[in-house]
Amino acid sequence: MMAADEDKNFLEEMADVVPLKREPRAASPGRVPPQRDSSLDHRRQAAVQGKVVDRNQLSEDGIEPLDAWYVLEFKRAGVQNGVFRKLKQGRYESEARLDLHRMTAAVARGEIFSFIEESCLLGLRTVLIIHGKGQTKAEQERSSLLKGCTDVWLRELDTVQAFHSAQPRHGGTGAVYVLLRKSEEAKRQNRERISKGRVSYDPD
């Protein structure tokens, strides 16, 4: 009976108690709901799209330095001897130039590739690349390496038809004239001039 009386008393005491409203359950401070990792999304997206392809196929290793006074010269088959002679003599005006001074070989590799590509897109025919000779011993070593790199890289670019070390007034053996392949637009314009009977001399 005592247990029944106790239960009755308890219920009577609790009769006026109003139940508390329950708030939505929140995570405890130590348990943060997992969030989406934005960096992971970027990595997944990059994986789907694939890595950006480096179109620069110029050699990176095994290039030997060249003496500051060494004369660079190169001519592809099909380039007329007269055209190459005029290039060598500096008789074609350089329409753009690239100065490699103070560049590392790695930086120069990208600069030469971009410079030649852009020059071709613009329809330029003759450009000048300055690799330098160097005044101090450290500069001479860097210039000699850049000269060796320039000699190798220009040969690897199909759009380069010929090149030759410059005349003293344009930098001598510290610079090189580069003859580029004629663009399709330039060829079209040349055909139009031929058809009209007004042909101005233009190196092929």
ZAZA-382101 format. One record per atom (N, C-alpha, C): residue in three letters; y, x negated, z negated; atom name. Coordinates in steps of 0.2 Angstrom, whole numbers, always signed. Example, Ala and Ser with C-alpha at 12.3 -4.5 7.8 and 13.67 -1.06 7.14 Angstrom:
// ZAZA-382101
> resn:north:east:up:name
> ALA:-28:-66:-39:N
> ALA:-22:-62:-39:CA
> ALA:-16:-66:-39:C
> SER:-11:-64:-35:N
> SER:-5:-68:-36:CA
> SER:+0:-64:-39:C
END
This chain:
// ZAZA-382101
> resn:north:east:up:name
> MET:-6:-4:+0:N
> MET:+0:+0:+0:CA
> MET:+6:-4:+0:C
> MET:+6:-10:-3:N
> MET:+12:-14:-4:CA
> MET:+14:-17:+3:C
> ALA:+9:-18:+7:N
> ALA:+10:-21:+14:CA
> ALA:+14:-15:+18:C
> ALA:+11:-9:+17:N
> ALA:+14:-3:+21:CA
> ALA:+21:-2:+19:C
> ASP:+23:-3:+12:N
> ASP:+29:-2:+9:CA
> ASP:+34:-7:+12:C
> GLU:+32:-13:+12:N
> GLU:+36:-19:+15:CA
> GLU:+38:-18:+22:C
> ASP:+33:-15:+26:N
> ASP:+34:-14:+33:CA
> ASP:+39:-9:+34:C
> LYS:+39:-4:+29:N
> LYS:+43:+2:+30:CA
> LYS:+50:+0:+28:C
> ASN:+51:-4:+23:N
> ASN:+57:-7:+20:CA
> ASN:+61:-11:+26:C
> PHE:+56:-15:+29:N
> PHE:+59:-20:+35:CA
> PHE:+62:-16:+40:C
> LEU:+58:-10:+42:N
> LEU:+60:-6:+48:CA
> LEU:+67:-3:+46:C
> GLU:+67:+0:+40:N
> GLU:+74:+3:+38:CA
> GLU:+79:-2:+38:C
> GLU:+78:-8:+36:N
> GLU:+84:-13:+36:CA
> GLU:+86:-15:+43:C
> MET:+81:-15:+48:N
> MET:+82:-17:+54:CA
> MET:+85:-11:+59:C
> ALA:+85:-5:+56:N
> ALA:+87:+1:+60:CA
> ALA:+94:+0:+63:C
> ASP:+99:-3:+60:N
> ASP:+105:-3:+63:CA
> ASP:+107:-10:+67:C
> VAL:+102:-14:+68:N
> VAL:+102:-20:+72:CA
> VAL:+102:-18:+79:C
> VAL:+107:-21:+83:N
> VAL:+108:-20:+90:CA
> VAL:+105:-26:+94:C
> PRO:+100:-25:+98:N
> PRO:+97:-31:+102:CA
> PRO:+103:-35:+106:C
> LEU:+103:-42:+106:N
> LEU:+107:-46:+109:CA
> LEU:+106:-45:+117:C
> LYS:+111:-45:+121:N
> LYS:+110:-45:+128:CA
> LYS:+108:-52:+130:C
> ARG:+103:-52:+134:N
> ARG:+100:-59:+137:CA
> ARG:+104:-61:+143:C
> GLU:+107:-67:+142:N
> GLU:+110:-70:+148:CA
> GLU:+105:-73:+153:C
> PRO:+106:-74:+159:N
> PRO:+102:-77:+163:CA
> PRO:+100:-84:+161:C
> ARG:+94:-86:+162:N
> ARG:+91:-92:+159:CA
> ARG:+95:-98:+163:C
> ALA:+97:-103:+160:N
> ALA:+100:-109:+163:CA
> ALA:+96:-115:+161:C
> ALA:+97:-120:+166:N
> ALA:+93:-126:+165:CA
> ALA:+96:-130:+159:C
> SER:+92:-133:+155:N
> SER:+94:-137:+150:CA
> SER:+98:-143:+152:C
> PRO:+102:-146:+148:N
> PRO:+106:-152:+151:CA
> PRO:+102:-157:+154:C
> GLY:+96:-158:+151:N
> GLY:+92:-163:+153:CA
> GLY:+88:-162:+159:C
> ARG:+88:-155:+162:N
> ARG:+84:-153:+167:CA
> ARG:+88:-150:+173:C
> VAL:+91:-155:+177:N
> VAL:+95:-152:+182:CA
> VAL:+91:-150:+188:C
> PRO:+92:-144:+191:N
> PRO:+88:-142:+197:CA
> PRO:+89:-147:+202:C
> PRO:+83:-148:+206:N
> PRO:+83:-153:+211:CA
> PRO:+88:-151:+217:C
> GLN:+92:-155:+219:N
> GLN:+97:-154:+225:CA
> GLN:+95:-158:+231:C
> ARG:+97:-155:+236:N
> ARG:+96:-158:+243:CA
> ARG:+99:-165:+244:C
> ASP:+96:-170:+246:N
> ASP:+98:-177:+246:CA
> ASP:+101:-177:+253:C
> SER:+108:-177:+254:N
> SER:+112:-178:+260:CA
> SER:+110:-184:+264:C
> SER:+109:-189:+260:N
> SER:+107:-196:+263:CA
> SER:+101:-195:+267:C
> LEU:+96:-192:+264:N
> LEU:+89:-191:+266:CA
> LEU:+90:-187:+273:C
> ASP:+94:-182:+273:N
> ASP:+95:-178:+279:CA
> ASP:+98:-182:+285:C
> HIS:+103:-187:+283:N
> HIS:+105:-191:+288:CA
> HIS:+100:-196:+291:C
> ARG:+96:-198:+286:N
> ARG:+90:-203:+288:CA
> ARG:+85:-199:+293:C
> ARG:+84:-193:+291:N
> ARG:+79:-189:+295:CA
> ARG:+82:-188:+302:C
> GLN:+89:-186:+302:N
> GLN:+92:-185:+308:CA
> GLN:+92:-191:+313:C
> ALA:+93:-197:+310:N
> ALA:+93:-203:+314:CA
> ALA:+87:-204:+317:C
> ALA:+81:-203:+313:N
> ALA:+75:-204:+315:CA
> ALA:+73:-200:+321:C
> VAL:+75:-193:+321:N
> VAL:+74:-189:+326:CA
> VAL:+78:-191:+332:C
> GLN:+84:-193:+332:N
> GLN:+88:-195:+337:CA
> GLN:+86:-202:+340:C
> GLY:+83:-206:+336:N
> GLY:+81:-212:+338:CA
> GLY:+87:-217:+337:C
> LYS:+85:-224:+336:N
> LYS:+91:-229:+335:CA
> LYS:+95:-230:+341:C
> VAL:+101:-232:+340:N
> VAL:+105:-233:+346:CA
> VAL:+103:-239:+349:C
> VAL:+101:-239:+356:N
> VAL:+98:-244:+360:CA
> VAL:+104:-249:+361:C
> ASP:+103:-256:+360:N
> ASP:+107:-261:+361:CA
> ASP:+106:-263:+368:C
> ARG:+111:-262:+373:N
> ARG:+110:-263:+380:CA
> ARG:+111:-271:+382:C
> ASN:+114:-274:+377:N
> ASN:+115:-281:+378:CA
> ASN:+109:-285:+377:C
> GLN:+106:-288:+383:N
> GLN:+100:-291:+384:CA
> GLN:+101:-299:+385:C
> LEU:+107:-301:+383:N
> LEU:+109:-308:+384:CA
> LEU:+105:-312:+379:C
> SER:+103:-318:+381:N
> SER:+99:-323:+376:CA
> SER:+103:-324:+370:C
> GLU:+99:-325:+364:N
> GLU:+102:-326:+358:CA
> GLU:+100:-333:+355:C
> ASP:+94:-335:+357:N
> ASP:+92:-342:+354:CA
> ASP:+90:-347:+360:C
> GLY:+89:-353:+358:N
> GLY:+87:-358:+362:CA
> GLY:+92:-361:+367:C
> ILE:+99:-360:+366:N
> ILE:+104:-362:+371:CA
> ILE:+107:-368:+369:C
> GLU:+107:-373:+373:N
> GLU:+109:-380:+372:CA
> GLU:+117:-380:+373:C
> PRO:+120:-384:+369:N
> PRO:+127:-385:+370:CA
> PRO:+128:-389:+376:C
> LEU:+134:-389:+379:N
> LEU:+136:-393:+385:CA
> LEU:+142:-397:+384:C
> ASP:+142:-403:+386:N
> ASP:+148:-407:+385:CA
> ASP:+155:-404:+388:C
> ALA:+160:-406:+384:N
> ALA:+166:-403:+386:CA
> ALA:+169:-404:+393:C
> TRP:+167:-409:+396:N
> TRP:+169:-411:+403:CA
> TRP:+164:-409:+408:C
> TYR:+158:-406:+406:N
> TYR:+153:-404:+411:CA
> TYR:+156:-398:+415:C
> VAL:+155:-399:+422:N
> VAL:+158:-393:+426:CA
> VAL:+152:-388:+427:C
> LEU:+154:-382:+426:N
> LEU:+150:-376:+427:CA
> LEU:+150:-374:+434:C
> GLU:+145:-372:+437:N
> GLU:+145:-370:+444:CA
> GLU:+138:-366:+445:C
> PHE:+139:-360:+449:N
> PHE:+134:-356:+450:CA
> PHE:+135:-351:+456:C
> LYS:+131:-350:+460:N
> LYS:+132:-346:+466:CA
> LYS:+125:-342:+468:C
> ARG:+125:-336:+468:N
> ARG:+120:-332:+470:CA
> ARG:+119:-332:+478:C
> ALA:+112:-331:+480:N
> ALA:+111:-331:+487:CA
> ALA:+115:-325:+490:C
> GLY:+118:-326:+496:N
> GLY:+122:-321:+499:CA
> GLY:+129:-322:+498:C
> VAL:+131:-326:+493:N
> VAL:+139:-327:+492:CA
> VAL:+141:-332:+497:C
> GLN:+146:-331:+502:N
> GLN:+148:-335:+507:CA
> GLN:+151:-342:+504:C
> ASN:+149:-347:+507:N
> ASN:+152:-354:+505:CA
> ASN:+159:-354:+505:C
> GLY:+163:-351:+510:N
> GLY:+170:-351:+510:CA
> GLY:+173:-347:+504:C
> VAL:+169:-342:+502:N
> VAL:+171:-338:+496:CA
> VAL:+171:-342:+490:C
> PHE:+165:-345:+489:N
> PHE:+164:-349:+483:CA
> PHE:+169:-355:+483:C
> ARG:+170:-358:+488:N
> ARG:+175:-364:+488:CA
> ARG:+182:-361:+486:C
> LYS:+184:-355:+488:N
> LYS:+190:-353:+486:CA
> LYS:+190:-351:+479:C
> LEU:+185:-349:+476:N
> LEU:+184:-347:+469:CA
> LEU:+185:-354:+465:C
> LYS:+181:-359:+467:N
> LYS:+181:-366:+464:CA
> LYS:+189:-368:+464:C
> GLN:+192:-367:+469:N
> GLN:+199:-370:+470:CA
> GLN:+204:-365:+466:C
> GLY:+202:-360:+463:N
> GLY:+207:-356:+459:CA
> GLY:+211:-352:+464:C
> ARG:+209:-350:+470:N
> ARG:+213:-347:+475:CA
> ARG:+213:-339:+474:C
> TYR:+208:-337:+470:N
> TYR:+208:-330:+469:CA
> TYR:+211:-328:+462:C
> GLU:+216:-324:+462:N
> GLU:+220:-322:+456:CA
> GLU:+215:-319:+451:C
> SER:+215:-321:+444:N
> SER:+211:-318:+439:CA
> SER:+214:-312:+437:C
> GLU:+210:-307:+437:N
> GLU:+213:-300:+436:CA
> GLU:+212:-298:+428:C
> ALA:+209:-302:+424:N
> ALA:+208:-301:+417:CA
> ALA:+205:-308:+414:C
> ARG:+206:-309:+408:N
> ARG:+203:-315:+405:CA
> ARG:+201:-314:+398:C
> LEU:+196:-317:+396:N
> LEU:+193:-317:+389:CA
> LEU:+193:-324:+386:C
> ASP:+196:-324:+380:N
> ASP:+197:-330:+376:CA
> ASP:+192:-330:+370:C
> LEU:+188:-335:+370:N
> LEU:+182:-336:+365:CA
> LEU:+184:-340:+360:C
> HIS:+190:-343:+360:N
> HIS:+192:-347:+354:CA
> HIS:+191:-344:+347:C
> ARG:+188:-348:+343:N
> ARG:+187:-346:+336:CA
> ARG:+181:-341:+335:C
> MET:+178:-339:+340:N
> MET:+172:-335:+340:CA
> MET:+166:-338:+338:C
> THR:+161:-335:+335:N
> THR:+155:-338:+334:CA
> THR:+151:-336:+340:C
> ALA:+145:-339:+341:N
> ALA:+141:-338:+347:CA
> ALA:+139:-330:+347:C
> ALA:+137:-328:+341:N
> ALA:+135:-321:+340:CA
> ALA:+140:-316:+342:C
> VAL:+146:-317:+340:N
> VAL:+152:-313:+342:CA
> VAL:+153:-314:+350:C
> ALA:+153:-320:+352:N
> ALA:+155:-321:+359:CA
> ALA:+150:-318:+364:C
> ARG:+144:-317:+362:N
> ARG:+138:-314:+365:CA
> ARG:+140:-307:+367:C
> GLY:+142:-303:+362:N
> GLY:+144:-296:+363:CA
> GLY:+151:-296:+367:C
> GLU:+156:-300:+366:N
> GLU:+162:-300:+369:CA
> GLU:+161:-301:+377:C
> ILE:+157:-306:+379:N
> ILE:+156:-307:+386:CA
> ILE:+152:-301:+389:C
> PHE:+147:-299:+386:N
> PHE:+144:-293:+389:CA
> PHE:+148:-287:+390:C
> SER:+152:-285:+385:N
> SER:+157:-280:+385:CA
> SER:+163:-281:+390:C
> PHE:+165:-287:+391:N
> PHE:+170:-289:+395:CA
> PHE:+168:-289:+402:C
> ILE:+162:-291:+404:N
> ILE:+160:-291:+411:CA
> ILE:+158:-284:+413:C
> GLU:+155:-280:+408:N
> GLU:+154:-273:+410:CA
> GLU:+160:-269:+411:C
> GLU:+165:-270:+407:N
> GLU:+171:-266:+408:CA
> GLU:+175:-268:+414:C
> SER:+175:-275:+415:N
> SER:+178:-277:+421:CA
> SER:+175:-274:+428:C
> CYS:+169:-274:+428:N
> CYS:+165:-271:+433:CA
> CYS:+167:-263:+434:C
> LEU:+167:-260:+428:N
> LEU:+169:-253:+428:CA
> LEU:+176:-251:+431:C
> LEU:+180:-256:+430:N
> LEU:+187:-256:+432:CA
> LEU:+188:-258:+439:C
> GLY:+183:-261:+442:N
> GLY:+183:-263:+449:CA
> GLY:+186:-270:+450:C
> LEU:+186:-274:+445:N
> LEU:+189:-281:+445:CA
> LEU:+184:-285:+449:C
> ARG:+187:-290:+452:N
> ARG:+183:-295:+456:CA
> ARG:+182:-302:+453:C
> THR:+188:-304:+451:N
> THR:+188:-311:+448:CA
> THR:+192:-311:+441:C
> VAL:+188:-314:+436:N
> VAL:+190:-314:+430:CA
> VAL:+190:-321:+427:C
> LEU:+193:-323:+421:N
> LEU:+193:-329:+418:CA
> LEU:+190:-329:+411:C
> ILE:+186:-333:+410:N
> ILE:+183:-334:+403:CA
> ILE:+185:-341:+400:C
> ILE:+188:-341:+394:N
> ILE:+190:-347:+391:CA
> ILE:+186:-349:+385:C
> HIS:+181:-354:+386:N
> HIS:+177:-356:+381:CA
> HIS:+180:-361:+377:C
> GLY:+184:-365:+379:N
> GLY:+188:-371:+376:CA
> GLY:+184:-377:+376:C
> LYS:+188:-382:+374:N
> LYS:+185:-389:+374:CA
> LYS:+185:-391:+367:C
> GLY:+190:-389:+363:N
> GLY:+190:-391:+356:CA
> GLY:+194:-398:+354:C
> GLN:+198:-398:+349:N
> GLN:+202:-403:+348:CA
> GLN:+199:-408:+342:C
> THR:+197:-404:+337:N
> THR:+193:-408:+331:CA
> THR:+186:-408:+333:C
> LYS:+182:-412:+329:N
> LYS:+175:-413:+330:CA
> LYS:+172:-406:+329:C
> ALA:+174:-402:+324:N
> ALA:+171:-396:+323:CA
> ALA:+172:-391:+328:C
> GLU:+178:-391:+331:N
> GLU:+180:-387:+337:CA
> GLU:+176:-389:+343:C
> GLN:+175:-395:+344:N
> GLN:+171:-397:+350:CA
> GLN:+164:-395:+350:C
> GLU:+161:-395:+344:N
> GLU:+154:-393:+343:CA
> GLU:+154:-386:+344:C
> ARG:+158:-382:+342:N
> ARG:+158:-375:+343:CA
> ARG:+159:-373:+351:C
> SER:+164:-377:+353:N
> SER:+166:-375:+360:CA
> SER:+160:-377:+365:C
> SER:+157:-383:+363:N
> SER:+151:-385:+367:CA
> SER:+146:-380:+367:C
> LEU:+145:-377:+361:N
> LEU:+139:-372:+361:CA
> LEU:+141:-366:+365:C
> LEU:+148:-364:+364:N
> LEU:+150:-358:+368:CA
> LEU:+150:-359:+375:C
> LYS:+151:-365:+377:N
> LYS:+151:-367:+385:CA
> LYS:+144:-366:+387:C
> GLY:+139:-369:+383:N
> GLY:+132:-368:+385:CA
> GLY:+130:-361:+385:C
> CYS:+132:-357:+380:N
> CYS:+131:-350:+380:CA
> CYS:+133:-346:+386:C
> THR:+140:-348:+388:N
> THR:+143:-345:+394:CA
> THR:+139:-346:+400:C
> ASP:+137:-352:+401:N
> ASP:+133:-354:+407:CA
> ASP:+127:-350:+408:C
> VAL:+123:-349:+402:N
> VAL:+117:-346:+402:CA
> VAL:+118:-338:+403:C
> TRP:+123:-335:+399:N
> TRP:+124:-328:+399:CA
> TRP:+126:-326:+406:C
> LEU:+131:-329:+409:N
> LEU:+134:-327:+415:CA
> LEU:+128:-327:+421:C
> ARG:+123:-331:+420:N
> ARG:+118:-331:+425:CA
> ARG:+113:-325:+424:C
> GLU:+113:-323:+418:N
> GLU:+109:-317:+416:CA
> GLU:+111:-310:+418:C
> LEU:+118:-310:+420:N
> LEU:+121:-304:+421:CA
> LEU:+121:-303:+429:C
> ASP:+118:-298:+431:N
> ASP:+117:-297:+439:CA
> ASP:+123:-295:+442:C
> THR:+128:-293:+438:N
> THR:+135:-291:+442:CA
> THR:+139:-298:+443:C
> VAL:+137:-303:+440:N
> VAL:+140:-310:+441:CA
> VAL:+137:-313:+447:C
> GLN:+142:-314:+452:N
> GLN:+140:-316:+459:CA
> GLN:+140:-324:+459:C
> ALA:+145:-327:+456:N
> ALA:+146:-334:+456:CA
> ALA:+151:-335:+450:C
> PHE:+151:-342:+448:N
> PHE:+156:-344:+443:CA
> PHE:+157:-352:+444:C
> HIS:+163:-354:+442:N
> HIS:+164:-361:+442:CA
> HIS:+170:-363:+437:C
> SER:+169:-369:+434:N
> SER:+174:-372:+430:CA
> SER:+181:-371:+433:C
> ALA:+186:-370:+429:N
> ALA:+193:-368:+432:CA
> ALA:+197:-375:+434:C
> GLN:+202:-374:+437:N
> GLN:+206:-379:+439:CA
> GLN:+210:-381:+433:C
> PRO:+213:-387:+432:N
> PRO:+217:-389:+426:CA
> PRO:+222:-385:+424:C
> ARG:+226:-382:+429:N
> ARG:+231:-377:+428:CA
> ARG:+229:-371:+424:C
> HIS:+222:-369:+425:N
> HIS:+219:-363:+422:CA
> HIS:+215:-365:+416:C
> GLY:+215:-371:+414:N
> GLY:+211:-373:+408:CA
> GLY:+205:-378:+409:C
> GLY:+205:-380:+416:N
> GLY:+200:-385:+417:CA
> GLY:+193:-384:+415:C
> THR:+189:-389:+413:N
> THR:+182:-388:+411:CA
> THR:+182:-384:+404:C
> GLY:+187:-381:+401:N
> GLY:+187:-377:+396:CA
> GLY:+187:-370:+397:C
> ALA:+187:-368:+404:N
> ALA:+187:-361:+406:CA
> ALA:+183:-361:+412:C
> VAL:+182:-355:+414:N
> VAL:+177:-353:+420:CA
> VAL:+180:-347:+424:C
> TYR:+180:-348:+431:N
> TYR:+182:-342:+435:CA
> TYR:+175:-339:+436:C
> VAL:+175:-332:+436:N
> VAL:+169:-328:+437:CA
> VAL:+171:-323:+443:C
> LEU:+166:-323:+448:N
> LEU:+167:-318:+453:CA
> LEU:+162:-313:+452:C
> LEU:+164:-306:+452:N
> LEU:+160:-301:+450:CA
> LEU:+158:-297:+457:C
> ARG:+152:-294:+456:N
> ARG:+150:-289:+462:CA
> ARG:+155:-284:+463:C
> LYS:+156:-283:+470:N
> LYS:+161:-277:+472:CA
> LYS:+158:-271:+470:C
> SER:+162:-267:+467:N
> SER:+160:-260:+465:CA
> SER:+159:-255:+471:C
> GLU:+155:-250:+470:N
> GLU:+154:-245:+475:CA
> GLU:+160:-242:+478:C
> GLU:+165:-241:+473:N
> GLU:+171:-238:+475:CA
> GLU:+175:-243:+480:C
> ALA:+175:-249:+478:N
> ALA:+178:-255:+482:CA
> ALA:+175:-255:+489:C
> LYS:+168:-255:+489:N
> LYS:+165:-255:+495:CA
> LYS:+167:-249:+500:C
> ARG:+167:-243:+496:N
> ARG:+169:-237:+500:CA
> ARG:+176:-238:+503:C
> GLN:+181:-241:+499:N
> GLN:+188:-242:+502:CA
> GLN:+188:-247:+507:C
> ASN:+183:-252:+507:N
> ASN:+183:-257:+512:CA
> ASN:+181:-254:+518:C
> ARG:+176:-250:+518:N
> ARG:+173:-247:+524:CA
> ARG:+178:-242:+527:C
> GLU:+182:-239:+523:N
> GLU:+188:-235:+526:CA
> GLU:+193:-239:+530:C
> ARG:+194:-245:+527:N
> ARG:+199:-250:+530:CA
> ARG:+196:-252:+537:C
> ILE:+190:-254:+537:N
> ILE:+187:-256:+543:CA
> ILE:+187:-251:+548:C
> SER:+185:-244:+546:N
> SER:+185:-239:+551:CA
> SER:+192:-238:+554:C
> LYS:+198:-239:+550:N
> LYS:+204:-238:+552:CA
> LYS:+207:-244:+556:C
> GLY:+203:-250:+556:N
> GLY:+205:-256:+560:CA
> GLY:+210:-260:+556:C
> ARG:+211:-259:+550:N
> ARG:+216:-263:+546:CA
> ARG:+212:-266:+540:C
> VAL:+209:-272:+541:N
> VAL:+205:-275:+537:CA
> VAL:+208:-281:+534:C
> SER:+209:-281:+527:N
> SER:+212:-287:+523:CA
> SER:+207:-291:+521:C
> TYR:+207:-297:+520:N
> TYR:+202:-302:+518:CA
> TYR:+200:-300:+511:C
> ASP:+194:-299:+509:N
> ASP:+192:-298:+502:CA
> ASP:+185:-301:+501:C
> PRO:+184:-306:+496:N
> PRO:+178:-309:+495:CA
> PRO:+172:-304:+494:C
> ASP:+167:-306:+497:N
> ASP:+161:-301:+496:CA
> ASP:+156:-304:+491:C
END
